[in-house]
Amino acid sequence: MITEEQLDKIRCIPITTLLEKQGYYPVEKKAAGVWFRAPWREESEPSLKVNADLNVWFDFGAHVGGDNIELIKYHHDKKFVQACELIQ
């Protein structure tokens, strides 16, 4: 069981940090966001945009996005609690 306090702490972890800890690094940094190549497919141009200010992401190739929990759920095919545990 994940408490509200734990959930608040998890949601504060930057998406860029989660990606970098998994070995994915930004390809480009712009005022509008940080761009990565999507880790779930091969691509030559980055399509995964992270808005570091809002701590949200959007994959323009798959038309999905969300917060850091949604990123882990999507990338690792996990349920909510499993994703939270992975982030912790």
N, C-alpha and C positions, 0 to 999 in steps of 0.2 A: 504494500500500500504506500502510495506516495502522498506526502502531506502537502498542503498548500504552500508552506514555507519552502519545501524542497522544489516544488514546481516553479515557484518564483525565481529561485536560484538557477534552476536549469534554463529557464527562458531568458535569463540575463547573459548566458554564455554566448559570445559572439559567433555567428555562423562562420565567419572567416577563420576563427580559431578552430572550430570543429573540422572544417575542410583541411586546414593545414596540418592538423594532428593526424589526419588520415592520408597525408602525402599529396594533397592537391593544393596548388599554389596559384595565386592570381596571375592572369595573363596580361591584364590591363587594368589600370586604375584611372577613373574619371571622376569628375565632381558628382555625376549622377549615380555612381556605383562602382563596385569592384566586379570584374568579369573573370569567370573561370570557365575552363572546358568542363562540360558536364561529366561527372565521374561515371555515370551509368551507360555511356556510349562513346564510341570513337568519333571525334570531330576535329576538324582542322581550325575552325573558328570558334571562339568562345560564345556560348549561348546561355550560360548560367550567370545571371546578374544578382549580386547581393547588395542590398541597400543597408550599409553598416549603421546608419543613423536610426533606422527603424528595426534593424535586425530581422529582416525578411529577405527571401530569395524568390526568384522566378526563373524558370527554365523556358526560354522562348522556343526551344525545339520541341518540347513535350507539352507546353502550355499548362504547367503545374507550378505551384509555389506555396509558400507559407512561412512559418517560423522555423526555428532550429529543430523542434521536435518533428515537424512534418518532413524536414529534410532527411533526418535519420530514418523515419518510417519509410519514406519513398526509396531512399538509396539502399537500405538494407532489408527492405520488405519485412518490417517489424510492426507489431501492434504498439499502441500508445505507451503502455507500461514498459514494454521491452525497450522501446526507443529511449525513454527517460532513464532507464537503468544503464543503457549504453553511454548516454551522455554523462551520467554521473561518474 
